[in-house]
C-alpha cells in the first residue's frame, strides 16, 4: 500500500471534495444524540447577545474551514506517504485503476468488518464490566436513547473521527517522523508509522476525556479506560489504514461503534 505520490501528480480535488462532504455529513450525524445527552446542560447555557442566525453562520464557516484544513492537509500528507483511499480513488478515477474489482472490495471489506466486529465485542465486554463502577459512562447514557440516534452516531465515529485521527493526525505525525528519521527516502518507514500510529491512538483516547467530563468526574480509572480501550481500537484502525486503506479503517470503526452503541445496549441490565 505504501506507494508515495510523485511531485508531478496533481492534487486530488475530487477526492478532497468527496471526503469533505462526508466529513460535514458525519459531523451533522452526531447532533441528534448530543442534543439529547446534553439537553439539560444546553438549557442552562446563556445565549450571547448576538442574533442567532449570525451566530450559526459564524459557527458554520469556522467549522467548515477547520474540516477543509483537516481533510486537505491530511490528504496531501497521506498521499505523499503512500497512505491511500484505494476504493474511493478508483471510484472517482484519480488512480491508475479505474474500476473497483470484487477482489479489491473483498480485500478491503473482509478485514475491516472482521476487525470492527472483534474490536466492538472486546470494547463492549470491557464497558459492561466498567458499568458497575462507572454508571454514568456516556455509553450508558446513550443506551437510553432511540436506536436511530445511536445508529447515526456510528457515522460520526466511522467517518469524522477517522478523517481527523487517521487521515490528518496519524499522517501528520508520520510525515514529521519520517522527515526527521529518513532525510532522503520518501517511503514511509515502519518505525515512523508505528510511532505515529501509537501516538495518534493515545491522543485519540485522550480526546474522549473532555466529552466524558460532562457526565462524570475524570478519575484515574476513567483515564486508564479511555487510553486502553480507545488506544487498542485506534492502533487497529491505524494498521488497517496503512495495509488496506482509509476506507478499511472507516468501515472497521463504524462496525465497532455499531456493535457497541446499536447492539450493546440490549445487554445492559435495566
Backbone as numpy.savetxt, mean C-alpha at the origin, in Angstrom:
# Nx Ny Nz CAx CAy CAz Cx Cy Cz
13.21 -9.81 -13.27 12.39 -8.59 -13.27 13.24 -7.33 -13.27
14.51 -7.45 -12.82 15.35 -6.27 -12.71 15.96 -5.91 -14.06
15.25 -5.09 -14.84 15.76 -4.62 -16.13 15.67 -3.10 -16.13
16.73 -2.43 -15.70 16.69 -0.97 -15.58 16.33 -0.29 -16.90
15.57 0.77 -16.79 15.22 1.56 -17.98 16.44 2.32 -18.45
16.55 2.46 -19.74 17.65 3.25 -20.29 17.27 4.71 -20.31
18.29 5.56 -20.42 18.03 7.01 -20.39 17.22 7.47 -21.59
17.26 6.67 -22.68 16.57 7.07 -23.90 15.08 6.77 -23.86
14.65 5.97 -22.92 13.24 5.61 -22.84 12.41 6.79 -22.35
11.31 7.10 -23.03 10.47 8.22 -22.60 9.75 7.89 -21.30
9.36 8.93 -20.61 8.62 8.73 -19.36 7.25 8.14 -19.68
6.80 7.11 -18.95 5.53 6.44 -19.25 4.32 7.23 -18.72
3.95 8.26 -19.45 2.89 9.14 -18.97 1.54 8.43 -18.87
1.27 7.49 -19.77 -0.01 6.77 -19.68 -0.08 5.91 -18.43
1.04 5.28 -18.09 1.07 4.49 -16.86 0.95 5.40 -15.65
1.60 6.56 -15.71 1.47 7.54 -14.64 0.01 7.95 -14.44
-0.68 8.27 -15.56 -2.08 8.67 -15.47 -2.95 7.58 -14.90
-2.72 6.35 -15.32 -3.51 5.22 -14.82 -3.31 5.02 -13.32
-2.05 5.06 -12.88 -1.76 4.87 -11.46 -2.26 6.04 -10.62
-2.20 7.24 -11.18 -2.70 8.41 -10.43 -4.21 8.31 -10.24
-4.93 7.91 -11.28 -6.38 7.74 -11.15 -6.69 6.65 -10.12
-5.92 5.56 -10.17 -6.11 4.48 -9.20 -5.84 4.97 -7.78
-4.82 5.81 -7.62 -4.50 6.36 -6.30 -5.63 7.23 -5.78
-6.18 8.07 -6.64 -7.28 8.96 -6.24 -8.51 8.15 -5.82
-8.89 7.18 -6.64 -10.08 6.39 -6.35 -9.90 5.56 -5.07
-8.70 5.00 -4.89 -8.46 4.20 -3.69 -8.42 5.07 -2.44
-7.93 6.30 -2.57 -7.95 7.23 -1.44 -9.39 7.56 -1.06
-10.25 7.72 -2.06 -11.67 8.00 -1.78 -12.39 6.80 -1.18
-11.89 5.60 -1.47 -12.59 4.39 -0.99 -12.57 4.24 0.51
-11.65 4.93 1.18 -11.53 4.80 2.62 -12.50 5.74 3.36
-13.08 6.69 2.65 -13.93 7.70 3.30 -15.12 7.11 4.05
-15.89 6.17 3.47 -17.05 5.66 4.20 -16.70 5.03 5.55
-15.64 4.24 5.59 -15.31 3.56 6.85 -14.69 4.53 7.84
-13.89 5.48 7.36 -13.29 6.47 8.25 -14.36 7.38 8.84
-15.34 7.75 8.02 -16.42 8.62 8.50 -17.18 7.97 9.64
-17.39 6.66 9.55 -18.09 5.94 10.61 -17.21 5.77 11.84
-15.97 5.36 11.64 -15.08 5.08 12.76 -14.73 6.34 13.55
-14.69 7.47 12.85 -14.31 8.72 13.51 -15.47 9.70 13.64
-16.69 9.20 13.54 -17.87 10.07 13.55 -17.93 10.97 14.78
-17.69 10.38 15.96 -17.77 11.16 17.20 -16.69 12.23 17.25
-15.50 11.91 16.79 -14.41 12.88 16.81 -14.64 14.00 15.81
-15.15 13.64 14.63 -15.41 14.64 13.59 -16.45 15.65 14.06
-17.44 15.16 14.81 -18.51 16.04 15.29 -17.99 17.10 16.25
-16.88 16.81 16.94 -16.34 17.74 17.93 -15.33 18.73 17.33
-14.96 18.49 16.08 -13.96 19.36 15.45 -14.58 20.72 15.12
-13.88 21.77 15.51 -14.36 23.12 15.21 -14.06 23.46 13.74
-15.10 23.87 13.03 -14.94 24.22 11.62 -14.31 25.61 11.52
-13.20 25.75 10.78 -12.57 27.08 10.66 -13.47 28.05 9.93
-13.21 29.33 10.17 -14.04 30.38 9.56 -13.62 30.60 8.10
-13.79 29.55 7.31 -13.46 29.56 5.89 -14.62 28.90 5.15
-15.04 29.44 4.01 -16.13 28.80 3.26 -15.81 27.33 2.98
-16.77 26.46 3.24 -16.54 25.02 3.09 -16.11 24.63 1.67
-16.74 25.18 0.61 -16.27 24.83 -0.74 -14.80 25.16 -0.97
-14.35 26.30 -0.43 -12.95 26.69 -0.57 -12.05 25.73 0.19
-12.49 25.35 1.38 -11.71 24.42 2.20 -11.55 23.08 1.49
-12.63 22.61 0.90 -12.60 21.33 0.17 -11.70 21.43 -1.05
-11.82 22.56 -1.78 -11.01 22.75 -2.99 -9.52 22.77 -2.67
-9.15 23.50 -1.62 -7.74 23.59 -1.22 -7.22 22.22 -0.81
-8.02 21.50 -0.03 -7.62 20.15 0.39 -7.46 19.21 -0.78
-8.38 19.31 -1.75 -8.33 18.43 -2.92 -7.09 18.70 -3.75
-6.78 19.99 -3.98 -5.61 20.35 -4.78 -4.33 19.89 -4.07
-4.28 20.11 -2.77 -3.10 19.72 -2.00 -2.86 18.22 -2.06
-3.91 17.46 -1.85 -3.78 16.00 -1.86 -3.49 15.47 -3.26
-4.07 16.10 -4.28 -3.79 15.69 -5.65 -2.32 15.92 -5.99
-1.77 17.03 -5.53 -0.36 17.32 -5.78 0.54 16.30 -5.10
0.18 15.92 -3.88 0.97 14.93 -3.15 0.90 13.58 -3.85
-0.29 13.18 -4.28 -0.44 11.90 -4.98 0.35 11.90 -6.29
0.30 13.01 -7.01 1.03 13.11 -8.28 2.53 12.98 -8.04
3.02 13.57 -6.96 4.44 13.48 -6.63 4.81 12.04 -6.27
3.98 11.40 -5.45 4.24 10.02 -5.03 4.30 9.09 -6.23
3.30 9.19 -7.09 3.23 8.30 -8.26 4.31 8.67 -9.28
4.45 9.96 -9.57 5.39 10.39 -10.60 6.83 10.06 -10.27
7.28 10.45 -9.09 8.66 10.19 -8.69 8.88 8.70 -8.45
7.89 8.06 -7.80 8.02 6.63 -7.54 8.15 5.83 -8.82
7.38 6.19 -9.82 7.43 5.48 -11.11 8.77 5.69 -11.78
9.28 6.91 -11.77 10.57 7.19 -12.40 11.69 6.41 -11.73
11.72 6.41 -10.40 12.77 5.70 -9.68 12.65 4.20 -9.84
11.42 3.68 -9.76 11.23 2.23 -9.84 11.66 1.70 -11.20
11.30 2.39 -12.26 11.67 1.93 -13.60 13.18 2.00 -13.81
13.83 2.97 -13.21 15.29 3.07 -13.35 15.99 1.91 -12.65
15.30 1.29 -11.67 15.88 0.17 -10.92 15.41 -1.18 -11.45
14.54 -1.18 -12.44 14.03 -2.43 -12.96 12.85 -2.97 -12.18
12.26 -2.16 -11.32 11.06 -2.55 -10.58 9.85 -2.08 -11.39
9.08 -3.02 -11.89 8.10 -2.68 -12.92 6.68 -3.05 -12.54
5.76 -2.66 -13.42 4.36 -3.08 -13.36 4.06 -3.77 -14.68
4.53 -5.01 -14.87 4.55 -5.64 -16.20 3.18 -5.81 -16.84
2.17 -6.17 -16.06 0.84 -6.37 -16.65 0.25 -5.05 -17.14
0.36 -4.02 -16.32 -0.16 -2.71 -16.72 0.63 -2.14 -17.89
1.94 -2.32 -17.88 2.76 -1.82 -18.98 2.38 -2.50 -20.30
2.13 -3.80 -20.23 1.72 -4.52 -21.44 0.33 -4.08 -21.89
-0.55 -3.89 -20.92 -1.94 -3.55 -21.24 -2.05 -2.21 -21.94
-1.28 -1.23 -21.48 -1.38 0.10 -22.09 -0.31 0.33 -23.16
0.49 -0.72 -23.44 1.42 -0.65 -24.56 2.67 0.14 -24.33
3.17 0.18 -23.08 4.41 0.92 -22.82 5.61 -0.02 -22.70
5.39 -1.32 -22.85 6.50 -2.26 -22.80 6.65 -2.94 -24.16
7.72 -3.70 -24.29 7.96 -4.42 -25.55 6.90 -5.49 -25.76
6.35 -6.02 -24.68 5.30 -7.04 -24.78 3.97 -6.32 -24.87
3.28 -6.44 -25.99 2.07 -5.66 -26.24 0.80 -6.38 -25.82
0.91 -7.65 -25.43 -0.28 -8.39 -25.06 0.01 -9.23 -23.83
-0.92 -9.21 -22.88 -0.76 -9.98 -21.65 -1.16 -11.42 -21.91
-0.23 -12.35 -21.76 -0.52 -13.76 -21.98 -1.10 -14.38 -20.72
-1.75 -15.54 -20.90 -2.31 -16.25 -19.75 -1.20 -16.72 -18.82
-0.03 -17.02 -19.38 1.11 -17.46 -18.56 1.60 -16.33 -17.67
1.74 -15.13 -18.24 2.19 -13.99 -17.44 1.15 -13.61 -16.38
-0.12 -13.77 -16.72 -1.17 -13.52 -15.73 -1.06 -14.49 -14.57
-0.84 -15.76 -14.88 -0.71 -16.77 -13.81 0.53 -16.52 -12.97
1.62 -16.09 -13.62 2.86 -15.82 -12.89 2.69 -14.67 -11.90
1.75 -13.80 -12.19 1.49 -12.68 -11.27 0.41 -13.03 -10.26
-0.71 -13.57 -10.74 -1.87 -13.78 -9.88 -1.66 -14.90 -8.86
-1.07 -16.01 -9.29 -0.97 -17.17 -8.39 -0.14 -16.85 -7.14
1.11 -16.39 -7.26 1.85 -16.08 -6.04 1.24 -14.92 -5.24
0.62 -13.97 -5.95 0.01 -12.83 -5.26 -1.16 -13.29 -4.39
-2.04 -14.09 -4.96 -3.20 -14.57 -4.21 -2.79 -15.48 -3.07
-1.86 -16.39 -3.34 -1.41 -17.31 -2.28 -0.74 -16.55 -1.14
0.10 -15.59 -1.50 0.76 -14.78 -0.47 -0.26 -13.97 0.32
-1.20 -13.37 -0.38 -2.22 -12.57 0.28 -3.06 -13.37 1.25
-3.48 -14.56 0.83 -4.28 -15.42 1.72 -3.46 -15.84 2.93
-2.21 -16.24 2.71 -1.35 -16.68 3.81 -1.10 -15.55 4.80
-0.74 -14.36 4.29 -0.50 -13.22 5.17 -1.78 -12.84 5.90
-2.90 -12.85 5.19 -4.17 -12.50 5.82 -4.53 -13.43 6.96
-4.33 -14.73 6.76 -4.65 -15.72 7.81 -3.74 -15.54 9.02
-2.44 -15.38 8.76 -1.48 -15.20 9.86 -1.81 -13.94 10.66
-2.05 -12.83 9.97 -2.35 -11.58 10.67 -3.69 -11.64 11.39
-4.66 -12.31 10.79 -5.98 -12.44 11.43 -5.86 -13.23 12.72
-5.12 -14.32 12.70 -4.93 -15.12 13.93 -4.26 -14.27 15.01
-3.25 -13.50 14.60 -2.55 -12.64 15.56 -3.48 -11.57 16.13
-4.29 -10.95 15.27 -5.23 -9.92 15.74 -6.27 -10.49 16.69
-6.79 -11.67 16.38 -7.78 -12.30 17.26 -7.16 -12.62 18.61
-5.87 -13.00 18.61 -5.19 -13.28 19.87 -4.95 -12.00 20.68
-4.81 -10.86 19.98 -4.56 -9.59 20.65 -5.83 -8.92 21.18
-6.97 -9.29 20.65 -8.23 -8.62 21.00 -8.49 -8.59 22.51
-8.31 -9.70 23.25 -8.58 -9.63 24.70 -7.72 -8.59 25.43
-6.50 -8.35 24.94 -5.62 -7.38 25.59 -5.76 -5.98 24.98
-6.21 -5.92 23.73 -6.37 -4.64 23.04 -7.77 -4.58 22.41
-8.80 -4.43 23.24 -10.17 -4.50 22.72 -10.57 -3.36 21.79
-9.78 -2.28 21.77 -10.12 -1.14 20.90 -9.29 -1.11 19.63
-8.78 -2.26 19.22 -8.06 -2.31 17.96 -8.93 -1.79 16.82
-8.36 -1.02 15.88 -9.15 -0.57 14.73 -9.85 -1.72 14.02
-9.24 -2.90 14.01 -9.85 -4.08 13.41 -11.19 -4.41 14.07
-11.24 -4.29 15.38 -12.47 -4.59 16.12 -13.54 -3.54 15.83
-13.14 -2.28 15.79 -14.09 -1.20 15.51 -14.63 -1.32 14.09
-13.74 -1.61 13.15 -14.17 -1.76 11.76 -15.10 -2.95 11.59
-14.93 -3.98 12.41 -15.75 -5.19 12.29 -17.23 -4.93 12.55
-17.55 -3.84 13.24 -18.95 -3.52 13.54 -19.65 -2.81 12.39
-18.90 -2.45 11.37 -19.45 -1.65 10.27 -19.95 -2.54 9.14
-20.79 -2.01 8.25 -21.32 -2.80 7.13 -20.23 -3.40 6.27
-20.50 -4.57 5.71 -19.48 -5.30 4.97 -19.01 -4.54 3.73
-19.90 -3.76 3.10 -19.50 -3.06 1.89 -18.45 -1.99 2.19
-18.51 -1.41 3.37 -17.51 -0.41 3.76 -16.18 -1.10 4.06
-16.25 -2.25 4.67 -15.02 -3.01 4.94 -14.40 -3.51 3.64
-15.22 -3.81 2.66 -14.71 -4.24 1.36 -14.02 -3.09 0.64
-14.61 -1.91 0.68 -14.02 -0.76 0.00 -12.64 -0.41 0.56
-12.46 -0.57 1.87 -11.18 -0.20 2.48 -10.05 -1.10 2.00
-10.38 -2.27 1.47 -9.35 -3.16 0.93 -8.66 -2.53 -0.28
-9.38 -1.70 -1.03 -8.78 -1.01 -2.17 -7.78 0.03 -1.70
-8.06 0.64 -0.56 -7.12 1.62 0.00 -5.79 0.95 0.32
-5.86 -0.20 0.98 -4.63 -0.91 1.30 -3.94 -1.44 0.06
-4.72 -2.07 -0.80 -4.15 -2.73 -1.97 -3.57 -1.78 -3.00
-4.16 -0.61 -3.14 -3.68 0.32 -4.17 -2.93 1.50 -3.56
-3.60 2.28 -2.74 -2.98 3.51 -2.21 -1.74 3.20 -1.39
-1.86 2.26 -0.44 -0.71 1.97 0.43 0.44 1.34 -0.34
0.13 0.56 -1.38 1.21 -0.02 -2.18 1.90 1.03 -3.04
1.14 1.97 -3.56 1.75 3.06 -4.33 2.64 3.91 -3.43
2.17 4.18 -2.23 2.94 5.00 -1.29 4.16 4.25 -0.76
3.94 3.00 -0.31 5.01 2.30 0.40 5.97 1.56 -0.51
5.45 0.87 -1.50 6.32 0.11 -2.38 6.81 0.96 -3.56
5.88 1.49 -4.36 6.29 2.23 -5.55 7.14 3.44 -5.19
6.73 4.19 -4.18 7.44 5.42 -3.84 8.53 5.18 -2.78
8.14 4.75 -1.60 9.08 4.71 -0.48 10.18 3.66 -0.69
9.80 2.43 -1.00 10.80 1.39 -1.22 11.71 1.76 -2.38
11.13 2.25 -3.47 11.93 2.62 -4.64 12.89 3.76 -4.31
12.44 4.74 -3.54 13.29 5.87 -3.17 14.46 5.41 -2.32
14.17 4.60 -1.30 15.24 4.11 -0.42 16.21 3.23 -1.21
15.66 2.36 -2.06 16.51 1.47 -2.86 17.39 2.28 -3.82
16.83 3.32 -4.42 17.60 4.16 -5.35 18.76 4.85 -4.62
18.47 5.40 -3.45 19.52 6.07 -2.67 20.59 5.07 -2.25
20.16 3.91 -1.73 21.12 2.89 -1.30 21.94 2.37 -2.46
21.28 2.14 -3.58 21.98 1.61 -4.75 23.01 2.60 -5.28
22.66 3.88 -5.28 23.59 4.92 -5.75 24.77 5.06 -4.79
24.51 4.82 -3.50 25.56 4.97 -2.50 26.53 3.80 -2.51
25.96 2.60 -2.70 26.77 1.38 -2.59 27.36 0.93 -3.92
26.71 1.27 -5.03 27.19 0.86 -6.34 27.29 2.10 -7.21
28.46 2.67 -7.24 28.64 3.98 -7.87 28.36 3.96 -9.37
28.66 2.83 -10.02 28.54 2.82 -11.48 27.47 1.86 -11.99
27.27 0.73 -11.31 26.33 -0.29 -11.80 24.90 0.19 -11.63
24.10 0.24 -12.72 22.74 0.74 -12.63 21.76 -0.27 -12.04
22.07 -1.58 -12.17 21.14 -2.61 -11.72 21.00 -2.58 -10.20
19.81 -2.87 -9.72 19.54 -2.87 -8.28 20.22 -4.07 -7.63
21.07 -3.81 -6.65 21.76 -4.89 -5.96 20.83 -5.51 -4.92
21.10 -6.76 -4.57 20.29 -7.45 -3.57 20.37 -6.76 -2.22
21.58 -6.30 -1.85 21.74 -5.65 -0.55 20.94 -4.35 -0.49
20.96 -3.57 -1.57 20.20 -2.32 -1.59 18.70 -2.60 -1.53
18.27 -3.64 -2.27 16.85 -3.96 -2.25 16.38 -4.38 -0.87
17.12 -5.31 -0.23 16.67 -5.81 1.06 16.76 -4.75 2.15
17.74 -3.89 2.06 17.79 -2.76 3.00 16.54 -1.90 2.84
16.20 -1.59 1.59 15.03 -0.76 1.32 13.74 -1.48 1.70
13.67 -2.76 1.41 12.46 -3.53 1.69 12.18 -3.59 3.19
13.21 -3.89 3.98 13.03 -3.97 5.43 12.71 -2.60 6.02
13.45 -1.57 5.58 13.21 -0.22 6.12 11.82 0.27 5.74
11.40 0.04 4.50 10.07 0.45 4.08 9.00 -0.29 4.87
9.24 -1.57 5.18 8.28 -2.35 5.97 8.18 -1.82 7.39
9.32 -1.42 7.97 9.30 -0.84 9.32 8.52 0.48 9.32
8.80 1.32 8.34 8.08 2.60 8.24 6.60 2.38 7.97
6.28 1.33 7.19 4.89 0.95 6.93 4.19 0.60 8.24
4.87 -0.15 9.11 4.30 -0.50 10.40 4.12 0.72 11.29
5.15 1.56 11.37 5.06 2.76 12.20 4.01 3.72 11.68
3.80 3.70 10.36 2.81 4.60 9.76 1.39 4.33 10.19
1.13 3.15 10.75 -0.21 2.83 11.23 -0.47 3.36 12.64
0.57 3.78 13.34 0.40 4.20 14.73 -0.41 5.49 14.90
-0.22 6.52 14.05 -1.03 7.73 14.25 -2.54 7.48 14.20
-3.00 6.67 13.23 -4.43 6.38 13.16 -4.86 5.50 14.32
-4.00 4.58 14.74 -4.32 3.72 15.87 -4.47 4.53 17.15
-3.67 5.60 17.28 -3.70 6.42 18.50 -5.04 7.12 18.70
-5.85 7.19 17.64 -7.17 7.81 17.76 -8.14 6.92 18.53
-7.80 5.64 18.64 -8.71 4.69 19.28 -8.18 4.10 20.57
-6.88 4.18 20.78 -6.30 3.52 21.94 -4.94 4.13 22.26
-4.48 4.00 23.52 -3.14 4.50 23.86 -2.07 3.70 23.13
-0.98 4.37 22.79 0.13 3.70 22.12 1.07 3.15 23.20
0.96 1.88 23.44 1.78 1.18 24.42 2.88 0.39 23.71
3.85 -0.12 24.47 4.89 -0.97 23.83 4.28 -2.16 23.08
3.20 -2.73 23.61 2.56 -3.85 22.93 1.97 -3.42 21.59
1.37 -2.25 21.56 0.78 -1.73 20.32 1.88 -1.48 19.29
2.98 -0.88 19.72 4.10 -0.60 18.80 4.68 -1.90 18.27
4.89 -2.88 19.18 5.45 -4.17 18.77 4.53 -4.87 17.77
3.23 -4.83 18.04 2.27 -5.47 17.13 2.27 -4.79 15.77
2.29 -3.45 15.76 2.28 -2.72 14.50 3.53 -3.03 13.67
4.68 -3.06 14.35 5.92 -3.33 13.64 5.99 -4.76 13.14
5.62 -5.71 13.99 5.75 -7.12 13.62 4.75 -7.52 12.55
3.47 -7.22 12.79 2.43 -7.67 11.86 2.54 -6.94 10.51
2.58 -5.63 10.56 2.69 -4.88 9.31 4.05 -5.06 8.66
5.08 -5.27 9.49 6.42 -5.47 8.95 6.53 -6.75 8.16
5.99 -7.84 8.71 6.01 -9.12 8.00 5.27 -9.00 6.67
4.10 -8.39 6.72 3.31 -8.21 5.49 4.06 -7.34 4.50
4.66 -6.24 4.98 5.36 -5.32 4.10 6.54 -5.97 3.40
7.29 -6.79 4.12 8.43 -7.47 3.51 7.96 -8.43 2.42
6.87 -9.15 2.69 6.34 -10.08 1.69 5.85 -9.33 0.45
5.17 -8.21 0.65 4.68 -7.43 -0.49 5.85 -6.83 -1.27
6.89 -6.41 -0.56 8.06 -5.87 -1.23 8.76 -6.91 -2.07
8.85 -8.13 -1.56 9.47 -9.22 -2.32 8.68 -9.48 -3.61
7.36 -9.51 -3.50 6.52 -9.69 -4.69 6.71 -8.55 -5.67
6.84 -7.35 -5.15 7.05 -6.17 -6.00 8.27 -6.36 -6.88
9.34 -6.87 -6.30 10.55 -7.06 -7.09 10.44 -8.26 -8.03
9.90 -9.36 -7.54 9.92 -10.60 -8.31 8.78 -10.71 -9.33
7.61 -10.16 -9.01 6.44 -10.34 -9.88 5.82 -9.03 -10.33
6.30 -7.90 -9.81 5.79 -6.62 -10.26 4.86 -5.96 -9.27
4.59 -4.69 -9.51 3.76 -3.89 -8.61 2.35 -4.48 -8.47
1.82 -5.01 -9.56 0.46 -5.57 -9.51 0.36 -6.73 -8.52
1.42 -7.54 -8.46 1.41 -8.68 -7.53 1.35 -8.20 -6.09
2.12 -7.15 -5.77 2.10 -6.60 -4.42 0.72 -6.03 -4.10
0.09 -5.36 -5.07 -1.24 -4.80 -4.86 -2.27 -5.88 -4.62
-2.24 -6.92 -5.44 -3.22 -8.00 -5.31 -3.05 -8.74 -3.99
-1.80 -8.98 -3.60 -1.54 -9.66 -2.33 -2.03 -8.83 -1.15
-1.77 -7.53 -1.19 -2.22 -6.63 -0.11 -3.74 -6.58 -0.05
-4.37 -6.44 -1.19 -5.84 -6.43 -1.24 -6.40 -7.73 -0.67
-5.83 -8.86 -1.07 -6.32 -10.16 -0.62 -6.16 -10.32 0.88
-5.00 -9.91 1.42 -4.78 -9.99 2.86 -5.79 -9.15 3.62
-6.03 -7.92 3.15 -7.02 -7.06 3.79 -8.43 -7.65 3.68
-8.72 -8.30 2.57 -10.04 -8.94 2.40 -10.23 -10.04 3.44
-9.21 -10.85 3.64 -9.29 -11.92 4.64 -9.51 -11.32 6.03
-8.79 -10.24 6.33 -8.86 -9.66 7.67 -10.16 -8.89 7.90
-10.48 -7.97 6.98 -11.58 -7.04 7.24 -12.95 -7.51 6.74
-12.97 -8.34 5.73 -14.26 -8.82 5.21 -14.64 -10.16 5.81
-13.69 -11.09 5.86 -13.98 -12.41 6.40 -13.71 -12.51 7.91
-12.69 -11.83 8.36 -12.25 -11.93 9.75 -13.27 -11.62 10.81
-14.08 -10.55 10.66 -15.04 -10.20 11.70 -16.00 -11.33 12.08
-16.24 -12.28 11.19 -17.12 -13.41 11.51 -16.56 -14.27 12.63
-15.26 -14.18 12.87 -14.61 -14.99 13.92 -14.52 -14.27 15.25
-14.91 -12.99 15.28 -14.89 -12.26 16.54 -16.04 -12.70 17.44
-15.76 -12.81 18.72 -16.81 -13.14 19.68 -17.62 -11.89 19.95
-18.92 -12.01 19.74 -19.81 -10.84 19.92 -20.22 -10.70 21.38
